[in-house]
Amino acid sequence: MDFTLSEAERLVRDTAREFAEKELKPVAGELDRQHRFPKKPLRRLAELGMMGMTVPEADGGPGASAVSHALVLMEVSRACAST
């Protein structure tokens, strides 16, 4: 079985990783300490197309794979598990 990521999956992972490192990680502790909802980071995730990414194209979504979704979840949670 081949577990090599596709080019699209690598791009999604790298984009999520860069977002998480630059925009989530620096504020993660503050968000947790202040019990604040991460409004700005969630808006940014939506702008990047990472919210609702598994909604089928037929229903107006991007129709991303479960692997791409899991990669985003891993990268985001690595920087800020509550987000």
C-alpha positions in Angstrom: 0.0 0.0 0.0 1.4 3.4 -1.0 1.1 6.1 1.7 2.8 8.8 -0.3 0.9 12.1 -0.3 -0.3 13.6 -3.5 0.9 17.0 -4.6 -2.5 18.5 -3.7 -2.3 16.9 -0.2 1.3 18.1 0.3 0.1 21.6 -0.6 -2.8 21.5 1.8 -0.5 20.2 4.6 2.1 22.8 4.0 -0.4 25.6 3.8 -2.1 24.5 7.1 1.3 24.1 8.7 2.4 27.6 7.7 -0.9 29.1 8.9 -0.7 27.2 12.2 2.9 28.2 12.9 2.5 31.9 12.0 -1.0 32.7 13.0 -2.2 30.1 15.6 0.8 29.2 17.7 1.7 32.7 18.8 -1.8 33.3 20.2 -2.8 29.8 21.3 -1.8 30.2 25.0 -3.5 33.6 25.2 -6.7 32.2 23.7 -6.7 29.3 26.2 -5.9 31.5 29.3 -8.6 34.0 28.4 -11.1 31.3 27.4 -11.6 33.2 24.1 -13.2 31.8 21.0 -10.7 31.9 18.1 -12.8 34.1 15.8 -10.0 35.6 13.8 -8.1 32.3 13.2 -11.4 30.6 12.2 -12.1 33.4 9.7 -8.6 32.9 8.3 -9.1 29.2 8.0 -12.3 29.8 6.0 -10.4 32.2 3.7 -7.8 29.4 3.1 -10.6 27.0 2.2 -10.1 24.8 5.2 -13.5 25.0 6.7 -16.1 22.7 5.3 -13.5 21.3 3.0 -15.1 17.9 2.7 -18.4 19.2 1.4 -18.9 17.7 -2.0 -18.5 19.8 -5.1 -22.0 19.0 -6.1 -23.2 20.8 -2.9 -21.0 23.8 -3.5 -17.9 22.7 -1.5 -14.4 22.0 -2.5 -14.8 18.2 -2.2 -11.4 17.7 -0.5 -10.3 14.2 0.5 -10.5 12.8 4.0 -6.7 12.7 3.9 -6.5 16.4 3.2 -9.0 17.1 6.0 -7.0 15.0 8.4 -3.7 16.8 7.5 -5.3 20.1 8.2 -6.7 18.9 11.5 -3.2 17.6 12.5 -1.4 20.8 11.6 -3.9 23.1 13.3 -4.2 21.0 16.5 -0.4 20.7 16.7 -0.3 24.5 17.1 -3.6 25.1 19.0 -5.5 22.0 20.0 -8.6 24.0 21.1 -8.9 25.6 17.6 
